[in-house]
């Protein structure tokens, strides 16, 4: 809209150009998550935790069958179904993308959800019932992995973008979307209808008193 400064990264782009961004971020997160989990399982199995930075960071191997804080340890299949639903929703939403920040956000969420879903599918004790490998511990925080970090970062970015009024299609609150119609236009149209209807036309072409 004329008169409004352009914010870097907010300029709408064709959806087909942003899909590689989504999948590129997701594949990067997934690869890092898988590789780090393989290394942790090989090096920390049967070994005591490794404390770094004067105990601020601890590396240990924890197999989690539940969600964060080990909640719902007997509902692994339910969490698997939720992860599949989240991935399906992200893939559908990605087709409407016109915003680079949202592409990065969805990529982080997609990569994180896929990383933990891979554990649910392929790790013991069985198909769709596998335990997620967690290995990073910070003070006063549950043990997590890189996939969890990506999900948290994606969630924070989604909240920030929503607060700034940035939509998936690249438009912003109060500005026209890709179809050229914005909330302000609709509001002005309704106000104009009320104004025209409030003063009926007289035979001589003038307006009568307001109702």
Steps between C-alpha positions, in 0.01 A plus 500: 500500500638845414644691791588189705864389529585159368631257762770260375364150459135615497472548124268230362667241277355224280411191704691267267821690576452467876432127512874427455566727799254302713641163398861622514463616861307185592759265347784688672329467838419133436857416393656673802252332734556151360880528494526638854269228634708229334818643654341531843365145498842362403712706738280550808330161533615352829712804587447770764378845391756747368490836676620808312525874574523443877186290497286746300481250211472125554507234229322178588292230337132493587234300318163670529179315417281799587492869431699778665556453874434128438125563499283226353761224488227246422358702207780462245264405218287809571806726473592326175156573355526864611840534331360358174207744514735795562720403204195463274372844606839666438523348152154632414575846639826515305306513172363845594836649595605842373714597802867408546486526884202265505684261266788481749255457787312214335832341402614496864169353616496242222860390560453477876176304478648262242814443709306386805253306285791303353589386852139396564501291183844340491627471858419238760277371647311482170341661196320826589582433867868594500666713764634843406871553567560809716853604589533871589441615856501858631437614857129498596399377155392156373742294293451567128652449154559708187156416361342641816714814463380550143137462608543754779677748269232452235228556758662820625537630144136417425387701803719797404374499142140479620555793737646703213195416290694313230287241321602187314421671169749779579238766572484695824212610722333806351666464158362346181562131442593337168148567366540874565221523759584578858312533828497882474335488158224275631442723802480815286255329269269412787526853641416647159193278470377610840557868412319476168212317654465745787410799272228407247495687168218751442320553164708810425824300534600635840553295815244497773575523874691217669292233662 
